[in-house]
Amino acid sequence: MTTRPEPIVVRLAAPLTRAQVPQLCEHLRGQLELTGAVEVIVDALALHHAGQADFAVVDALARLRLTARRAGAGTRIRDPGPALVRLLQLTGLAEAVGAAEAEVL
C-alpha cells in the first residue's frame, strides 16, 4: 500500500515583491520533484496580517500555481484575507489560483 505524499506548504512572507517570485517558484519546483506531492497549499496569512493585497501577490500566486500545475499538482490558498480574495476576483484569477472561496484551512 502506497501513501499519498503530504501537501507542500509555501508560506508567503510580507512584504512580498515581484523580485522574489522566481526564487519561490524554483524552490517549489525542487520540492515537488523531491517529494512527488500532488497538492500545494499557499499560506497567505502573513500577507493578510500585513495588509498586503497587491499585484505582486497576484503575480506570485499565478506563477506558483503554474509551477505546481506543470508538475501535476493542484494549489489552494490558505488564509488569503478578504482584500486579496476581492483582488483575485476582480482580476478574474480567484478560481484559477484556488481562491474561488475565501478558504480558511
Biopython code that builds the backbone (N, CA, C, O; Angstrom):
import numpy as np
from Bio.PDB.StructureBuilder import StructureBuilder

atoms = [
    (1, "MET", "N", (0.840, -1.179, 0.000)),
    (1, "MET", "CA", (0.000, 0.000, 0.000)),
    (1, "MET", "C", (0.884, 1.242, 0.000)),
    (1, "MET", "O", (1.743, 1.397, 0.868)),
    (2, "THR", "N", (0.677, 2.116, -0.964)),
    (2, "THR", "CA", (1.442, 3.354, -1.029)),
    (2, "THR", "C", (0.629, 4.481, -0.416)),
    (2, "THR", "O", (-0.595, 4.528, -0.534)),
    (3, "THR", "N", (1.331, 5.374, 0.232)),
    (3, "THR", "CA", (0.646, 6.515, 0.832)),
    (3, "THR", "C", (0.876, 7.740, -0.029)),
    (3, "THR", "O", (1.906, 7.892, -0.686)),
    (4, "ARG", "N", (-0.093, 8.582, 0.000)),
    (4, "ARG", "CA", (-0.033, 9.822, -0.774)),
    (4, "ARG", "C", (0.876, 10.819, -0.054)),
    (4, "ARG", "O", (0.762, 10.985, 1.160)),
    (5, "PRO", "N", (1.775, 11.483, -0.782)),
    (5, "PRO", "CA", (2.673, 12.443, -0.130)),
    (5, "PRO", "C", (1.896, 13.602, 0.500)),
    (5, "PRO", "O", (0.844, 14.009, 0.007)),
    (6, "GLU", "N", (2.432, 14.110, 1.579)),
    (6, "GLU", "CA", (1.833, 15.271, 2.243)),
    (6, "GLU", "C", (1.874, 16.472, 1.302)),
    (6, "GLU", "O", (2.773, 16.572, 0.467)),
    (7, "PRO", "N", (0.907, 17.384, 1.430)),
    (7, "PRO", "CA", (0.953, 18.602, 0.616)),
    (7, "PRO", "C", (2.176, 19.445, 0.983)),
    (7, "PRO", "O", (2.657, 19.403, 2.115)),
    (8, "ILE", "N", (2.652, 20.184, 0.038)),
    (8, "ILE", "CA", (3.730, 21.141, 0.272)),
    (8, "ILE", "C", (3.072, 22.446, 0.695)),
    (8, "ILE", "O", (2.112, 22.893, 0.068)),
    (9, "VAL", "N", (3.583, 23.053, 1.751)),
    (9, "VAL", "CA", (3.064, 24.331, 2.209)),
    (9, "VAL", "C", (4.097, 25.401, 1.888)),
    (9, "VAL", "O", (5.250, 25.322, 2.314)),
    (10, "VAL", "N", (3.661, 26.406, 1.127)),
    (10, "VAL", "CA", (4.507, 27.551, 0.797)),
    (10, "VAL", "C", (3.975, 28.728, 1.599)),
    (10, "VAL", "O", (2.848, 29.173, 1.384)),
    (11, "ARG", "N", (4.779, 29.228, 2.514)),
    (11, "ARG", "CA", (4.366, 30.366, 3.348)),
    (11, "ARG", "C", (4.928, 31.647, 2.751)),
    (11, "ARG", "O", (6.142, 31.827, 2.653)),
    (12, "LEU", "N", (4.027, 32.525, 2.358)),
    (12, "LEU", "CA", (4.442, 33.800, 1.791)),
    (12, "LEU", "C", (4.665, 34.804, 2.914)),
    (12, "LEU", "O", (3.813, 34.972, 3.787)),
    (13, "ALA", "N", (5.813, 35.467, 2.885)),
    (13, "ALA", "CA", (6.156, 36.445, 3.913)),
    (13, "ALA", "C", (5.964, 37.849, 3.362)),
    (13, "ALA", "O", (6.147, 38.103, 2.171)),
    (14, "ALA", "N", (5.593, 38.751, 4.257)),
    (14, "ALA", "CA", (5.405, 40.152, 3.868)),
    (14, "ALA", "C", (6.647, 40.941, 4.268)),
    (14, "ALA", "O", (7.250, 40.653, 5.302)),
    (15, "PRO", "N", (7.032, 41.910, 3.485)),
    (15, "PRO", "CA", (6.426, 42.269, 2.198)),
    (15, "PRO", "C", (6.945, 41.346, 1.096)),
    (15, "PRO", "O", (8.124, 40.993, 1.061)),
    (16, "LEU", "N", (6.052, 40.971, 0.217)),
    (16, "LEU", "CA", (6.380, 40.134, -0.931)),
    (16, "LEU", "C", (6.579, 41.040, -2.137)),
    (16, "LEU", "O", (5.744, 41.896, -2.427)),
    (17, "THR", "N", (7.688, 40.843, -2.834)),
    (17, "THR", "CA", (7.967, 41.641, -4.028)),
    (17, "THR", "C", (8.011, 40.739, -5.251)),
    (17, "THR", "O", (8.196, 39.527, -5.134)),
    (18, "ARG", "N", (7.844, 41.322, -6.399)),
    (18, "ARG", "CA", (7.915, 40.542, -7.650)),
    (18, "ARG", "C", (9.289, 39.938, -7.860)),
    (18, "ARG", "O", (9.416, 38.890, -8.495)),
    (19, "ALA", "N", (10.319, 40.583, -7.336)),
    (19, "ALA", "CA", (11.680, 40.072, -7.490)),
    (19, "ALA", "C", (11.872, 38.732, -6.772)),
    (19, "ALA", "O", (12.766, 37.966, -7.131)),
    (20, "GLN", "N", (11.054, 38.445, -5.774)),
    (20, "GLN", "CA", (11.155, 37.193, -5.019)),
    (20, "GLN", "C", (10.459, 36.021, -5.707)),
    (20, "GLN", "O", (10.729, 34.864, -5.385)),
    (21, "VAL", "N", (9.588, 36.308, -6.628)),
    (21, "VAL", "CA", (8.735, 35.269, -7.214)),
    (21, "VAL", "C", (9.525, 34.178, -7.936)),
    (21, "VAL", "O", (9.221, 33.003, -7.728)),
    (22, "PRO", "N", (10.521, 34.491, -8.774)),
    (22, "PRO", "CA", (11.256, 33.396, -9.426)),
    (22, "PRO", "C", (11.911, 32.438, -8.431)),
    (22, "PRO", "O", (11.929, 31.228, -8.660)),
    (23, "GLN", "N", (12.445, 32.961, -7.340)),
    (23, "GLN", "CA", (13.065, 32.112, -6.328)),
    (23, "GLN", "C", (12.019, 31.230, -5.640)),
    (23, "GLN", "O", (12.275, 30.053, -5.383)),
    (24, "LEU", "N", (10.849, 31.790, -5.343)),
    (24, "LEU", "CA", (9.765, 30.996, -4.755)),
    (24, "LEU", "C", (9.370, 29.850, -5.680)),
    (24, "LEU", "O", (9.177, 28.720, -5.231)),
    (25, "CYS", "N", (9.252, 30.144, -6.959)),
    (25, "CYS", "CA", (8.852, 29.119, -7.936)),
    (25, "CYS", "C", (9.919, 28.049, -8.075)),
    (25, "CYS", "O", (9.597, 26.864, -8.169)),
    (26, "GLU", "N", (11.170, 28.443, -8.088)),
    (26, "GLU", "CA", (12.260, 27.478, -8.203)),
    (26, "GLU", "C", (12.303, 26.571, -6.974)),
    (26, "GLU", "O", (12.513, 25.364, -7.098)),
    (27, "HIS", "N", (12.107, 27.144, -5.804)),
    (27, "HIS", "CA", (12.071, 26.344, -4.571)),
    (27, "HIS", "C", (10.905, 25.357, -4.619)),
    (27, "HIS", "O", (11.064, 24.185, -4.278)),
    (28, "LEU", "N", (9.739, 25.832, -5.042)),
    (28, "LEU", "CA", (8.579, 24.954, -5.149)),
    (28, "LEU", "C", (8.832, 23.833, -6.151)),
    (28, "LEU", "O", (8.505, 22.676, -5.887)),
    (29, "ARG", "N", (9.405, 24.169, -7.284)),
    (29, "ARG", "CA", (9.692, 23.155, -8.300)),
    (29, "ARG", "C", (10.585, 22.051, -7.708)),
    (29, "ARG", "O", (10.334, 20.863, -7.915)),
    (30, "GLY", "N", (11.615, 22.455, -6.977)),
    (30, "GLY", "CA", (12.509, 21.482, -6.357)),
    (30, "GLY", "C", (11.798, 20.617, -5.328)),
    (30, "GLY", "O", (12.029, 19.409, -5.272)),
    (31, "GLN", "N", (10.935, 21.219, -4.514)),
    (31, "GLN", "CA", (10.194, 20.466, -3.507)),
    (31, "GLN", "C", (9.221, 19.480, -4.156)),
    (31, "GLN", "O", (9.049, 18.362, -3.670)),
    (32, "LEU", "N", (8.591, 19.894, -5.247)),
    (32, "LEU", "CA", (7.674, 18.999, -5.945)),
    (32, "LEU", "C", (8.419, 17.807, -6.532)),
    (32, "LEU", "O", (7.940, 16.676, -6.453)),
    (33, "GLU", "N", (9.578, 18.052, -7.115)),
    (33, "GLU", "CA", (10.375, 16.963, -7.679)),
    (33, "GLU", "C", (10.852, 16.017, -6.586)),
    (33, "GLU", "O", (10.857, 14.800, -6.772)),
    (34, "LEU", "N", (11.254, 16.573, -5.451)),
    (34, "LEU", "CA", (11.790, 15.788, -4.350)),
    (34, "LEU", "C", (10.729, 14.926, -3.679)),
    (34, "LEU", "O", (10.982, 13.766, -3.353)),
    (35, "THR", "N", (9.549, 15.486, -3.475)),
    (35, "THR", "CA", (8.517, 14.801, -2.690)),
    (35, "THR", "C", (7.468, 14.069, -3.511)),
    (35, "THR", "O", (6.859, 13.115, -3.027)),
    (36, "GLY", "N", (7.252, 14.501, -4.738)),
    (36, "GLY", "CA", (6.178, 13.919, -5.537)),
    (36, "GLY", "C", (4.794, 14.352, -5.076)),
    (36, "GLY", "O", (3.796, 13.718, -5.421)),
    (37, "ALA", "N", (4.730, 15.434, -4.296)),
    (37, "ALA", "CA", (3.447, 15.929, -3.790)),
    (37, "ALA", "C", (2.515, 16.278, -4.939)),
    (37, "ALA", "O", (2.954, 16.679, -6.016)),
    (38, "VAL", "N", (1.224, 16.119, -4.690)),
    (38, "VAL", "CA", (0.221, 16.435, -5.706)),
    (38, "VAL", "C", (-0.637, 17.623, -5.299)),
    (38, "VAL", "O", (-1.586, 17.986, -5.993)),
    (39, "GLU", "N", (-0.292, 18.227, -4.160)),
    (39, "GLU", "CA", (-1.039, 19.390, -3.694)),
    (39, "GLU", "C", (-0.082, 20.394, -3.065)),
    (39, "GLU", "O", (0.839, 20.034, -2.331)),
    (40, "VAL", "N", (-0.332, 21.678, -3.380)),
    (40, "VAL", "CA", (0.437, 22.772, -2.803)),
    (40, "VAL", "C", (-0.540, 23.697, -2.090)),
    (40, "VAL", "O", (-1.547, 24.117, -2.661)),
    (41, "ILE", "N", (-0.231, 24.006, -0.844)),
    (41, "ILE", "CA", (-1.030, 24.958, -0.083)),
    (41, "ILE", "C", (-0.191, 26.213, 0.076)),
    (41, "ILE", "O", (0.898, 26.175, 0.650)),
    (42, "VAL", "N", (-0.701, 27.325, -0.435)),
    (42, "VAL", "CA", (-0.002, 28.605, -0.322)),
    (42, "VAL", "C", (-0.602, 29.338, 0.870)),
    (42, "VAL", "O", (-1.770, 29.727, 0.848)),
    (43, "ASP", "N", (0.199, 29.523, 1.901)),
    (43, "ASP", "CA", (-0.245, 30.167, 3.131)),
    (43, "ASP", "C", (-0.023, 31.668, 3.001)),
    (43, "ASP", "O", (1.116, 32.131, 2.928)),
    (44, "ALA", "N", (-1.113, 32.425, 2.974)),
    (44, "ALA", "CA", (-1.048, 33.875, 2.778)),
    (44, "ALA", "C", (-1.347, 34.652, 4.056)),
    (44, "ALA", "O", (-1.593, 35.857, 4.003)),
    (45, "LEU", "N", (-1.328, 33.981, 5.194)),
    (45, "LEU", "CA", (-1.700, 34.627, 6.450)),
    (45, "LEU", "C", (-0.818, 35.835, 6.766)),
    (45, "LEU", "O", (-1.333, 36.872, 7.184)),
    (46, "ALA", "N", (0.489, 35.725, 6.578)),
    (46, "ALA", "CA", (1.391, 36.850, 6.880)),
    (46, "ALA", "C", (1.067, 38.059, 6.005)),
    (46, "ALA", "O", (1.160, 39.201, 6.455)),
    (47, "LEU", "N", (0.688, 37.802, 4.749)),
    (47, "LEU", "CA", (0.318, 38.903, 3.859)),
    (47, "LEU", "C", (-0.964, 39.560, 4.340)),
    (47, "LEU", "O", (-1.092, 40.785, 4.332)),
    (48, "HIS", "N", (-1.912, 38.732, 4.759)),
    (48, "HIS", "CA", (-3.182, 39.246, 5.278)),
    (48, "HIS", "C", (-2.939, 40.117, 6.516)),
    (48, "HIS", "O", (-3.494, 41.209, 6.633)),
    (49, "HIS", "N", (-2.117, 39.631, 7.424)),
    (49, "HIS", "CA", (-1.825, 40.390, 8.644)),
    (49, "HIS", "C", (-1.092, 41.690, 8.345)),
    (49, "HIS", "O", (-1.280, 42.680, 9.052)),
    (50, "ALA", "N", (-0.259, 41.702, 7.307)),
    (50, "ALA", "CA", (0.484, 42.906, 6.933)),
    (50, "ALA", "C", (-0.346, 43.838, 6.054)),
    (50, "ALA", "O", (0.073, 44.959, 5.765)),
    (51, "GLY", "N", (-1.513, 43.378, 5.633)),
    (51, "GLY", "CA", (-2.360, 44.196, 4.771)),
    (51, "GLY", "C", (-1.873, 44.269, 3.336)),
    (51, "GLY", "O", (-2.210, 45.206, 2.613)),
    (52, "GLN", "N", (-1.082, 43.286, 2.915)),
    (52, "GLN", "CA", (-0.580, 43.293, 1.543)),
    (52, "GLN", "C", (-1.485, 42.482, 0.632)),
    (52, "GLN", "O", (-1.522, 41.253, 0.698)),
    (53, "ALA", "N", (-2.204, 43.182, -0.206)),
    (53, "ALA", "CA", (-3.031, 42.563, -1.243)),
    (53, "ALA", "C", (-2.813, 43.411, -2.479)),
    (53, "ALA", "O", (-3.548, 44.367, -2.727)),
    (54, "ASP", "N", (-1.789, 43.053, -3.262)),
    (54, "ASP", "CA", (-1.433, 43.855, -4.426)),
    (54, "ASP", "C", (-1.069, 42.943, -5.597)),
    (54, "ASP", "O", (-1.164, 41.719, -5.506)),
    (55, "PHE", "N", (-0.654, 43.560, -6.684)),
    (55, "PHE", "CA", (-0.385, 42.770, -7.886)),
    (55, "PHE", "C", (0.885, 41.936, -7.779)),
    (55, "PHE", "O", (1.042, 40.979, -8.537)),
    (56, "ALA", "N", (1.790, 42.264, -6.873)),
    (56, "ALA", "CA", (2.942, 41.394, -6.629)),
    (56, "ALA", "C", (2.463, 40.051, -6.068)),
    (56, "ALA", "O", (2.986, 38.998, -6.432)),
    (57, "VAL", "N", (1.479, 40.097, -5.194)),
    (57, "VAL", "CA", (0.920, 38.877, -4.614)),
    (57, "VAL", "C", (0.157, 38.094, -5.684)),
    (57, "VAL", "O", (0.289, 36.874, -5.780)),
    (58, "VAL", "N", (-0.628, 38.789, -6.471)),
    (58, "VAL", "CA", (-1.376, 38.132, -7.553)),
    (58, "VAL", "C", (-0.408, 37.439, -8.511)),
    (58, "VAL", "O", (-0.641, 36.298, -8.910)),
    (59, "ASP", "N", (0.671, 38.121, -8.878)),
    (59, "ASP", "CA", (1.683, 37.544, -9.758)),
    (59, "ASP", "C", (2.294, 36.300, -9.124)),
    (59, "ASP", "O", (2.450, 35.277, -9.790)),
    (60, "ALA", "N", (2.639, 36.383, -7.845)),
    (60, "ALA", "CA", (3.231, 35.237, -7.155)),
    (60, "ALA", "C", (2.280, 34.048, -7.142)),
    (60, "ALA", "O", (2.686, 32.921, -7.423)),
    (61, "LEU", "N", (1.015, 34.297, -6.817)),
    (61, "LEU", "CA", (0.050, 33.203, -6.760)),
    (61, "LEU", "C", (-0.148, 32.548, -8.126)),
    (61, "LEU", "O", (-0.214, 31.323, -8.231)),
    (62, "ALA", "N", (-0.242, 33.362, -9.156)),
    (62, "ALA", "CA", (-0.436, 32.826, -10.507)),
    (62, "ALA", "C", (0.776, 32.001, -10.949)),
    (62, "ALA", "O", (0.621, 30.933, -11.542)),
    (63, "ARG", "N", (1.962, 32.492, -10.663)),
    (63, "ARG", "CA", (3.172, 31.776, -11.090)),
    (63, "ARG", "C", (3.431, 30.523, -10.259)),
    (63, "ARG", "O", (3.915, 29.519, -10.781)),
    (64, "LEU", "N", (3.108, 30.581, -8.956)),
    (64, "LEU", "CA", (3.231, 29.382, -8.134)),
    (64, "LEU", "C", (2.255, 28.312, -8.610)),
    (64, "LEU", "O", (2.589, 27.127, -8.649)),
    (65, "ARG", "N", (1.052, 28.737, -8.969)),
    (65, "ARG", "CA", (0.062, 27.778, -9.482)),
    (65, "ARG", "C", (0.551, 27.138, -10.771)),
    (65, "ARG", "O", (0.422, 25.928, -10.956)),
    (66, "LEU", "N", (1.115, 27.951, -11.665)),
    (66, "LEU", "CA", (1.634, 27.423, -12.923)),
    (66, "LEU", "C", (2.763, 26.427, -12.670)),
    (66, "LEU", "O", (2.824, 25.375, -13.306)),
    (67, "THR", "N", (3.648, 26.759, -11.749)),
    (67, "THR", "CA", (4.751, 25.852, -11.400)),
    (67, "THR", "C", (4.212, 24.531, -10.883)),
    (67, "THR", "O", (4.673, 23.464, -11.291)),
    (68, "ALA", "N", (3.239, 24.598, -9.987)),
    (68, "ALA", "CA", (2.646, 23.379, -9.436)),
    (68, "ALA", "C", (1.949, 22.571, -10.527)),
    (68, "ALA", "O", (2.085, 21.350, -10.601)),
    (69, "ARG", "N", (1.215, 23.266, -11.355)),
    (69, "ARG", "CA", (0.452, 22.591, -12.412)),
    (69, "ARG", "C", (1.361, 21.854, -13.384)),
    (69, "ARG", "O", (1.054, 20.744, -13.819)),
    (70, "ARG", "N", (2.483, 22.483, -13.720)),
    (70, "ARG", "CA", (3.435, 21.834, -14.625)),
    (70, "ARG", "C", (3.995, 20.548, -14.025)),
    (70, "ARG", "O", (4.420, 19.651, -14.752)),
    (71, "ALA", "N", (3.995, 20.464, -12.701)),
    (71, "ALA", "CA", (4.482, 19.260, -12.017)),
    (71, "ALA", "C", (3.340, 18.299, -11.693)),
    (71, "ALA", "O", (3.557, 17.270, -11.052)),
    (72, "GLY", "N", (2.130, 18.629, -12.130)),
    (72, "GLY", "CA", (0.991, 17.754, -11.902)),
    (72, "GLY", "C", (0.327, 17.921, -10.545)),
    (72, "GLY", "O", (-0.389, 17.032, -10.085)),
    (73, "ALA", "N", (0.566, 19.066, -9.900)),
    (73, "ALA", "CA", (-0.007, 19.315, -8.573)),
    (73, "ALA", "C", (-1.055, 20.416, -8.630)),
    (73, "ALA", "O", (-0.994, 21.302, -9.482)),
    (74, "GLY", "N", (-2.004, 20.353, -7.725)),
    (74, "GLY", "CA", (-3.016, 21.394, -7.590)),
    (74, "GLY", "C", (-2.604, 22.381, -6.510)),
    (74, "GLY", "O", (-1.677, 22.120, -5.744)),
    (75, "THR", "N", (-3.292, 23.513, -6.450)),
    (75, "THR", "CA", (-2.974, 24.529, -5.442)),
    (75, "THR", "C", (-4.230, 25.002, -4.730)),
    (75, "THR", "O", (-5.327, 24.995, -5.288)),
    (76, "ARG", "N", (-4.039, 25.414, -3.484)),
    (76, "ARG", "CA", (-5.068, 26.072, -2.692)),
    (76, "ARG", "C", (-4.395, 27.197, -1.916)),
    (76, "ARG", "O", (-3.203, 27.134, -1.616)),
    (77, "ILE", "N", (-5.162, 28.212, -1.600)),
    (77, "ILE", "CA", (-4.643, 29.318, -0.804)),
    (77, "ILE", "C", (-5.244, 29.228, 0.582)),
    (77, "ILE", "O", (-6.458, 29.104, 0.742)),
    (78, "ARG", "N", (-4.380, 29.294, 1.583)),
    (78, "ARG", "CA", (-4.841, 29.276, 2.970)),
    (78, "ARG", "C", (-4.777, 30.693, 3.536)),
    (78, "ARG", "O", (-3.763, 31.376, 3.398)),
    (79, "ASP", "N", (-5.846, 31.123, 4.162)),
    (79, "ASP", "CA", (-5.936, 32.426, 4.836)),
    (79, "ASP", "C", (-5.587, 33.612, 3.937)),
    (79, "ASP", "O", (-4.709, 34.407, 4.274)),
    (80, "PRO", "N", (-6.269, 33.736, 2.795)),
    (80, "PRO", "CA", (-5.931, 34.840, 1.890)),
    (80, "PRO", "C", (-6.379, 36.209, 2.396)),
    (80, "PRO", "O", (-5.804, 37.225, 2.005)),
    (81, "GLY", "N", (-7.366, 36.251, 3.234)),
    (81, "GLY", "CA", (-7.897, 37.536, 3.689)),
    (81, "GLY", "C", (-8.850, 38.107, 2.659)),
    (81, "GLY", "O", (-8.705, 37.852, 1.464)),
    (82, "PRO", "N", (-9.827, 38.879, 3.117)),
    (82, "PRO", "CA", (-10.859, 39.385, 2.211)),
    (82, "PRO", "C", (-10.327, 40.321, 1.126)),
    (82, "PRO", "O", (-10.837, 40.301, 0.006)),
    (83, "ALA", "N", (-9.320, 41.137, 1.426)),
    (83, "ALA", "CA", (-8.809, 42.071, 0.417)),
    (83, "ALA", "C", (-8.159, 41.325, -0.743)),
    (83, "ALA", "O", (-8.353, 41.689, -1.903)),
    (84, "LEU", "N", (-7.392, 40.286, -0.436)),
    (84, "LEU", "CA", (-6.749, 39.515, -1.504)),
    (84, "LEU", "C", (-7.785, 38.739, -2.302)),
    (84, "LEU", "O", (-7.688, 38.662, -3.527)),
    (85, "VAL", "N", (-8.772, 38.165, -1.630)),
    (85, "VAL", "CA", (-9.828, 37.447, -2.354)),
    (85, "VAL", "C", (-10.540, 38.399, -3.317)),
    (85, "VAL", "O", (-10.796, 38.046, -4.468)),
    (86, "ARG", "N", (-10.856, 39.601, -2.844)),
    (86, "ARG", "CA", (-11.513, 40.586, -3.727)),
    (86, "ARG", "C", (-10.639, 40.942, -4.918)),
    (86, "ARG", "O", (-11.132, 41.041, -6.042)),
    (87, "LEU", "N", (-9.348, 41.135, -4.685)),
    (87, "LEU", "CA", (-8.438, 41.468, -5.782)),
    (87, "LEU", "C", (-8.360, 40.318, -6.784)),
    (87, "LEU", "O", (-8.354, 40.547, -7.993)),
    (88, "LEU", "N", (-8.303, 39.100, -6.291)),
    (88, "LEU", "CA", (-8.268, 37.941, -7.189)),
    (88, "LEU", "C", (-9.570, 37.818, -7.972)),
    (88, "LEU", "O", (-9.553, 37.462, -9.150)),
    (89, "GLN", "N", (-10.690, 38.107, -7.332)),
    (89, "GLN", "CA", (-11.971, 38.083, -8.036)),
    (89, "GLN", "C", (-12.025, 39.187, -9.091)),
    (89, "GLN", "O", (-12.508, 38.970, -10.202)),
    (90, "LEU", "N", (-11.529, 40.361, -8.738)),
    (90, "LEU", "CA", (-11.514, 41.492, -9.664)),
    (90, "LEU", "C", (-10.684, 41.195, -10.911)),
    (90, "LEU", "O", (-11.055, 41.585, -12.018)),
    (91, "THR", "N", (-9.565, 40.505, -10.726)),
    (91, "THR", "CA", (-8.691, 40.193, -11.851)),
    (91, "THR", "C", (-9.140, 38.942, -12.602)),
    (91, "THR", "O", (-8.586, 38.612, -13.650)),
    (92, "GLY", "N", (-10.145, 38.248, -12.065)),
    (92, "GLY", "CA", (-10.621, 37.032, -12.714)),
    (92, "GLY", "C", (-9.758, 35.820, -12.408)),
    (92, "GLY", "O", (-9.869, 34.797, -13.083)),
    (93, "LEU", "N", (-8.901, 35.918, -11.404)),
    (93, "LEU", "CA", (-7.983, 34.823, -11.099)),
    (93, "LEU", "C", (-8.366, 34.019, -9.868)),
    (93, "LEU", "O", (-7.675, 33.058, -9.532)),
    (94, "ALA", "N", (-9.427, 34.377, -9.196)),
    (94, "ALA", "CA", (-9.781, 33.692, -7.949)),
    (94, "ALA", "C", (-9.908, 32.186, -8.148)),
    (94, "ALA", "O", (-9.313, 31.406, -7.404)),
    (95, "GLU", "N", (-10.665, 31.785, -9.131)),
    (95, "GLU", "CA", (-10.857, 30.364, -9.374)),
    (95, "GLU", "C", (-9.570, 29.719, -9.877)),
    (95, "GLU", "O", (-9.253, 28.588, -9.510)),
    (96, "ALA", "N", (-8.832, 30.436, -10.714)),
    (96, "ALA", "CA", (-7.617, 29.869, -11.305)),
    (96, "ALA", "C", (-6.548, 29.577, -10.265)),
    (96, "ALA", "O", (-5.821, 28.592, -10.392)),
    (97, "VAL", "N", (-6.438, 30.412, -9.239)),
    (97, "VAL", "CA", (-5.376, 30.187, -8.242)),
    (97, "VAL", "C", (-5.888, 29.482, -6.988)),
    (97, "VAL", "O", (-5.164, 29.386, -5.998)),
    (98, "GLY", "N", (-7.096, 29.000, -7.018)),
    (98, "GLY", "CA", (-7.599, 28.205, -5.913)),
    (98, "GLY", "C", (-8.188, 29.032, -4.788)),
    (98, "GLY", "O", (-8.213, 28.586, -3.641)),
    (99, "ALA", "N", (-8.662, 30.227, -5.095)),
    (99, "ALA", "CA", (-9.272, 31.079, -4.062)),
    (99, "ALA", "C", (-10.684, 31.473, -4.428)),
    (99, "ALA", "O", (-11.130, 32.572, -4.100)),
    (100, "ALA", "N", (-11.394, 30.582, -5.107)),
    (100, "ALA", "CA", (-12.762, 30.901, -5.509)),
    (100, "ALA", "C", (-13.611, 31.217, -4.300)),
    (100, "ALA", "O", (-14.522, 32.042, -4.364)),
    (101, "GLU", "N", (-13.308, 30.559, -3.201)),
    (101, "GLU", "CA", (-13.970, 30.844, -1.939)),
    (101, "GLU", "C", (-12.880, 31.240, -0.960)),
    (101, "GLU", "O", (-11.779, 30.689, -1.000)),
    (102, "ALA", "N", (-13.169, 32.174, -0.094)),
    (102, "ALA", "CA", (-12.199, 32.554, 0.943)),
    (102, "ALA", "C", (-11.984, 31.343, 1.813)),
    (102, "ALA", "O", (-12.831, 31.019, 2.645)),
    (103, "GLU", "N", (-10.873, 30.672, 1.638)),
    (103, "GLU", "CA", (-10.630, 29.399, 2.294)),
    (103, "GLU", "C", (-9.805, 29.604, 3.543)),
    (103, "GLU", "O", (-8.722, 30.185, 3.495)),
    (104, "VAL", "N", (-10.305, 29.139, 4.631)),
    (104, "VAL", "CA", (-9.561, 29.151, 5.879)),
    (104, "VAL", "C", (-9.378, 27.717, 6.283)),
    (104, "VAL", "O", (-10.326, 27.051, 6.699)),
    (105, "LEU", "N", (-8.155, 27.236, 6.163)),
    (105, "LEU", "CA", (-7.854, 25.824, 6.486)),
    (105, "LEU", "C", (-7.426, 25.711, 7.926)),
    (105, "LEU", "O", (-7.130, 24.613, 8.398)),
]
sb = StructureBuilder()
sb.init_structure("model")
sb.init_model(0)
sb.init_chain("A")
sb.init_seg("    ")
for serial, (resi, resn, name, xyz) in enumerate(atoms, 1):
    if name == "N":
        sb.init_residue(resn, " ", resi, " ")
    sb.init_atom(name, np.array(xyz, "f"), 0.0, 1.0, " ", f" {name:<3s}", serial, name[0])
structure = sb.get_structure()
